[in-house]
Amino acid sequence: MKKSRFSNEQIAGVMAEYRAGASAAEVSRKHGISQKTFYTWKAKFGDMSASEVRRTKDLEAHVAKLERIVAKQAVELLAE
């Protein structure tokens, strides 16, 4: 998967500009993104602040770690 040029906090900042009253086309043009990308971000980050985005990212990483642990244990149980 291609890595984004924007961090999650930067994306949250773009969404904050939009919520402040700028149009989607204006925000997209200013940041050099397509409107499709803007609306994808809007669906994912909608009304989140930068701290909420950071917390969500941390929680997703923690869940992924737990899923790997559970998968490893399941393989070990099947091997017995």
N, C-alpha and C positions, 0 to 999 in steps of 0.2 A: 504494500500500500504506500502511496506517495505521501511524504511528510509535508504538512502544511507550512506555508511561509509565516503563518500567524500563530502565536501561542493562544491558548484558551483565554488567557486574561485579555489579550489584545482583541480577540473576537468579542468578549464581553463588553469591551470599550466601544467597539463598533455598534453593538446592539444598544448601548446606552445613548449614543448619538442619535440613533433612530428613534428611541423612546423620547428623546428631548425635543423631537419635532422635525428633524430632517427627513426628507423623502428617501425612499429606498434607492431610487436612481441616483440621487445626489451622494448618498453615503457610499454606494458601490463605486461610483466614478472617483470619488475622493481617495478611496483606499485601493483602487486598481483591481477590483474583483467583479465578477459577473453578477448579474441579478440572481441567476440560478444559485450561485454560491451563497449570496446574501440570504436568500429564502431558506436554503438548507441550514445555514447557521441559525436563522431565526427559529426554525423548527426545533433545533437541538438546544440552543441556549436561551431562547425567548426572553424571559424576564429575570434571568440570573444576573447577580452581581459578580464581580471578579472573585470575591472570597467564596461565594457559593460554587463557582466553577472549579476553583482549586479544591474545595472540599469534595465535590463530586468526583473529580479525577483521583483523589486519594482513596476514596471509597471504592471506586472501580478497580484500582490496583490491588487493594486489600481483598476484594471479592475474587479477583483472578488468582491471587496467591492461594486462597482457601480452596478454590476449585481445583487447582493443581494438586494440592494435598489430598483432597478427596479422591481424585482420579488415581493418584499413586497408590492410595490405600485399597481402592477397588481392584487394581491390577494385582496387588500383593495377595488379596483375598482369593482372587481367581487362580492364582498360581499354586495355592495350597491344595 
